[in-house]
Amino acid sequence: MSVKVVAAINSMNKLGHDADLCKHQGKVRVEIDQCMLASFEETEELVDGLHSFEEVAELFKQRHANYSGNPNAWD
């Protein structure tokens, strides 16, 4: 896990979100507000300013909609 991921988790928590690490399908992800999962790459892009929190939320919604039984939706 990178320093950027830790910084993003701390930043989200300071902004009132509930961000923490969790295990999903054998990999560690960032769980946000107990309803959304983000990869480390997405989390780093968030802290780098490449994506807003809303864009990361939209990426999650799209992945979740496409997931329906597709275990490769994270790849």
N, CA and C of each residue as an Amber inpcrd file, in Angstrom:
protein
   225
   0.8540000  -1.1730000   0.0000000   0.0000000   0.0000000   0.0000000
   0.8960000   1.2310000   0.0000000   0.5140000   2.2020000  -0.7950000
   1.3370000   3.3940000  -0.9410000   0.9460000   4.4760000   0.0690000
   1.8280000   5.4380000   0.2020000   1.5830000   6.5920000   1.0660000
   0.3710000   7.3720000   0.5520000   0.1840000   7.3900000  -0.7720000
  -0.9420000   8.1060000  -1.3590000  -2.2810000   7.5140000  -0.9090000
  -2.3430000   6.1920000  -0.8160000  -3.5760000   5.5360000  -0.3820000
  -3.8860000   5.9260000   1.0570000  -2.8790000   5.9030000   1.9080000
  -3.0650000   6.3050000   3.3060000  -3.5130000   7.7630000   3.3780000
  -2.8980000   8.6250000   2.5750000  -3.2630000  10.0460000   2.5550000
  -4.7070000  10.2170000   2.0930000  -5.1170000   9.4680000   1.0860000
  -6.4880000   9.5760000   0.5750000  -7.4920000   9.1050000   1.6250000
  -7.1890000   8.0100000   2.3100000  -8.0760000   7.5130000   3.3650000
  -8.2040000   8.5520000   4.4680000  -7.0830000   9.1110000   4.9020000
  -7.1160000  10.1400000   5.9490000  -7.8960000  11.3660000   5.5000000
  -7.7050000  11.7700000   4.2560000  -8.4010000  12.9350000   3.7160000
  -9.9070000  12.6990000   3.6660000 -10.3180000  11.5400000   3.1820000
 -11.7460000  11.2250000   3.1190000 -12.3650000  11.2040000   4.5150000
 -11.6320000  10.6300000   5.4800000 -12.1410000  10.5840000   6.8460000
 -12.2860000  11.9930000   7.4230000 -11.3430000  12.8820000   7.1120000
 -11.4310000  14.2670000   7.5930000 -12.6070000  15.0050000   6.9680000
 -12.9930000  14.6020000   5.7500000 -14.1160000  15.2340000   5.0650000
 -15.4660000  14.6320000   5.4790000 -15.4240000  13.6960000   6.4300000
 -16.6670000  13.1220000   6.9430000 -17.0590000  11.7950000   6.3420000
 -16.2290000  11.2550000   5.4680000 -16.5040000   9.9370000   4.9100000
 -15.9240000   8.8820000   5.8430000 -16.4100000   7.6670000   5.6940000
 -15.8920000   6.5430000   6.4680000 -15.0720000   5.6820000   5.5120000
 -13.7650000   5.9040000   5.4780000 -12.8880000   5.1730000   4.5600000
 -11.9440000   4.2810000   5.3510000 -11.8140000   3.0460000   4.8990000
 -10.9420000   2.0910000   5.5690000 -10.5890000   0.9770000   4.5820000
  -9.6570000   0.1410000   4.9620000  -9.2600000  -0.9920000   4.1250000
 -10.1680000  -2.1790000   4.4030000 -10.4240000  -2.9640000   3.3710000
 -11.1840000  -4.2010000   3.5510000 -10.7120000  -5.2030000   2.5090000
 -11.0010000  -6.4560000   2.7540000 -10.6430000  -7.5060000   1.8130000
 -11.8690000  -7.8550000   0.9730000 -11.6850000  -7.9110000  -0.3460000
 -12.7620000  -8.2510000  -1.2680000 -12.1900000  -9.1610000  -2.3360000
 -12.7410000 -10.3370000  -2.4670000 -12.2850000 -11.3230000  -3.4490000
 -10.7810000 -11.5680000  -3.3410000 -10.2920000 -11.6500000  -2.1080000
  -8.8920000 -11.9640000  -1.8700000  -7.9250000 -10.8070000  -2.0480000
  -8.4390000  -9.6270000  -2.3700000  -7.5820000  -8.4520000  -2.5400000
  -8.0060000  -7.3660000  -1.5630000  -7.0600000  -6.5470000  -1.1720000
  -7.3730000  -5.4320000  -0.2740000  -7.8500000  -4.2540000  -1.1110000
  -8.9680000  -3.6840000  -0.7210000  -9.5750000  -2.5330000  -1.3900000
  -9.8160000  -1.4420000  -0.3540000 -10.2060000  -0.2810000  -0.8050000
 -10.5930000   0.8030000   0.0850000 -12.1190000   0.8430000   0.0920000
 -12.6890000   0.6410000   1.2690000 -14.1390000   0.7150000   1.4220000
 -14.4910000   2.1370000   1.8450000 -15.4410000   2.7380000   1.1570000
 -15.8220000   4.1200000   1.4190000 -17.3000000   4.1570000   1.8030000
 -17.5690000   4.7400000   2.9450000 -18.9320000   4.9220000   3.4520000
 -19.7160000   3.6170000   3.5250000 -19.0380000   2.5270000   3.7120000
 -19.6200000   1.1960000   3.8680000 -20.5370000   0.8010000   2.7160000
 -20.3510000   1.4450000   1.5480000 -21.2130000   1.0950000   0.4090000
 -20.4820000   1.1100000  -0.9270000 -19.1750000   1.4050000  -0.9050000
 -18.4510000   1.5530000  -2.1610000 -17.0270000   1.0330000  -1.9770000
 -16.5220000   0.3340000  -2.9790000 -15.1480000  -0.1460000  -2.9600000
 -14.3480000   0.5330000  -4.0600000 -13.1110000   0.8910000  -3.7330000
 -12.2150000   1.4930000  -4.7190000 -10.8900000   0.7390000  -4.6920000
 -10.2850000   0.6050000  -5.8450000  -8.9680000  -0.0260000  -5.9140000
  -7.9290000   0.9650000  -5.3970000  -6.7390000   0.4650000  -5.1220000
  -5.6500000   1.3590000  -4.6950000  -5.3520000   2.3700000  -5.7980000
  -5.3960000   1.9160000  -7.0650000  -5.1170000   2.8230000  -8.1910000
  -6.1350000   3.9600000  -8.2350000  -7.4140000   3.6330000  -8.0880000
  -8.4470000   4.6680000  -8.0830000  -8.2600000   5.6280000  -6.9100000
  -7.8820000   5.0690000  -5.7670000  -7.6750000   5.8800000  -4.5730000
  -6.4870000   6.8140000  -4.7670000  -5.4130000   6.3170000  -5.3810000
  -4.2490000   7.1660000  -5.6630000  -4.6120000   8.2690000  -6.6560000
  -5.4240000   7.9370000  -7.6700000  -5.8540000   8.9440000  -8.6360000
  -6.7080000  10.0140000  -7.9650000  -7.4510000   9.6220000  -6.9540000
  -8.2540000  10.5740000  -6.1930000  -7.3510000  11.5710000  -5.4700000
  -6.3330000  11.0760000  -4.7900000  -5.4360000  11.9570000  -4.0390000
  -4.5570000  12.7860000  -4.9810000  -4.2900000  12.2670000  -6.1870000
  -3.5070000  13.0200000  -7.1800000  -4.3490000  14.0760000  -7.8860000
  -5.6490000  14.0610000  -7.6380000  -6.5330000  15.0290000  -8.2800000
  -6.9420000  14.6470000  -9.6910000  -6.6490000  13.4190000 -10.1010000
  -7.0280000  12.9710000 -11.4400000  -8.5240000  12.6760000 -11.5210000
  -9.1230000  12.3220000 -10.3780000 -10.5610000  12.0710000 -10.2910000
 -11.0890000  12.7640000  -9.0500000 -12.3110000  13.2220000  -9.1390000
 -12.9860000  13.7580000  -7.9560000 -13.6290000  12.5870000  -7.2110000
 -14.0700000  12.8590000  -5.9980000 -14.7600000  11.8240000  -5.2330000
 -15.9940000  11.3520000  -6.0030000 -16.6980000  12.2720000  -6.6240000
 -17.8990000  11.9320000  -7.3870000 -17.5650000  11.0320000  -8.5750000
 -16.4340000  11.2850000  -9.2300000 -16.0210000  10.4390000 -10.3560000
 -15.6670000   9.0330000  -9.8890000 -15.0000000   8.9170000  -8.7520000
 -14.6850000   7.5900000  -8.2110000 -15.9810000   6.8640000  -7.8590000
 -16.9510000   7.5830000  -7.2940000 -18.2500000   6.9850000  -6.9750000
 -18.9360000   6.4970000  -8.2490000 -18.8490000   7.2760000  -9.3260000
 -19.4520000   6.8760000 -10.5980000 -18.7530000   5.6460000 -11.1740000
 -17.4250000   5.5820000 -11.0740000 -16.6890000   4.3900000 -11.5230000
 -17.1700000   3.1510000 -10.7730000 -17.3840000   3.3110000  -9.4710000
 -17.8710000   2.1830000  -8.6730000 -19.2640000   1.7570000  -9.1490000
 -20.1470000   2.7230000  -9.3760000 -21.5110000   2.4060000  -9.8270000
 -21.4810000   1.6600000 -11.1530000 -20.6320000   2.1000000 -12.0680000
 -20.5290000   1.4360000 -13.3730000 -19.9970000   0.0160000 -13.2170000
 -18.9540000  -0.1400000 -12.4070000 -18.3710000  -1.4700000 -12.1860000
 -19.3980000  -2.3790000 -11.5260000 -20.1250000  -1.8480000 -10.5450000
 -21.1290000  -2.6360000  -9.8350000 -22.2380000  -3.0790000 -10.7970000
 -22.6630000  -2.1760000 -11.6720000 -23.7060000  -2.5090000 -12.6450000
 -23.2250000  -3.5800000 -13.6160000 -21.9470000  -3.5440000 -13.9820000
 -21.3820000  -4.5140000 -14.9300000 -20.9680000  -5.8160000 -14.2490000
 -20.8820000  -5.7920000 -12.9400000 -20.3410000  -6.9400000 -12.2080000
 -21.2040000  -8.1750000 -12.3660000 -22.4790000  -8.0510000 -12.1430000
 -23.4300000  -9.1680000 -12.1330000 -22.8210000 -10.5090000 -12.5230000
 -22.0520000 -11.0490000 -11.6160000 -21.4850000 -12.3710000 -11.8070000
 -20.1630000 -12.3920000 -12.5540000 -19.6710000 -11.2500000 -12.9960000
 -18.4110000 -11.1980000 -13.7210000 -17.2710000 -10.8970000 -12.7550000
 -16.5390000 -11.9180000 -12.3130000 -15.4750000 -11.6810000 -11.3400000
 -14.3180000 -10.8620000 -11.9010000 -14.2770000 -10.6590000 -13.2130000
 -13.1990000  -9.8670000 -13.8150000 -13.5520000  -8.3880000 -13.9220000
 -14.6680000  -7.9730000 -13.3320000 -15.0720000  -6.5770000 -13.4210000
 -14.0480000  -5.6460000 -12.8010000 -13.2310000  -6.1550000 -11.8820000
 -12.1900000  -5.3310000 -11.2450000 -10.9500000  -5.2370000 -12.1160000
 -10.8120000  -6.1060000 -13.0860000  -9.5790000  -6.1280000 -13.8990000
  -9.6150000  -5.1080000 -15.0060000
